[in-house]
Amino acid sequence: MDADVNYYALVLDNQYVGYTAYKVTPDYLYLSKIYITSEYRNKGLMREVFAWFDELSEKYGVKQHLRVNQGNTQAISVYQYLGFVLLTEEITDIGDGYQMVDYVFEKE
């Protein structure tokens, strides 16, 4: 784990419901991990996590950035609903002729 990344377990009613992580850079708050277990999705928890990210980005005076796999259409829809805009596409060679294609999103 990168020493500059802040990791958090998400707990609701003494139940582990997911995790998240972020890194503060001079230019942005990089949201590196956002996961909520399936049984706790669609209950407004993601909105609460992103409200917290909004507070953090305001505190540090930076924009928010995140990467998402192009095939993760549900997450992309959520991010766009929350005000993120698509910046670019990033293609990463992951070996053996395979590539990971991600979209980079930003929020003011």
Secondary structure, 3 states (H helix, E strand, C coil): CCCCEEEEEEEECCEEEEEEEEEECCCEEEEEEEEECHHHCCCCHHHHHHHHHHHHHHHHCCEEEEEEECCCHHHHHHHHHCCCEEEEEEEEEEECCEEEEEEEEEEC
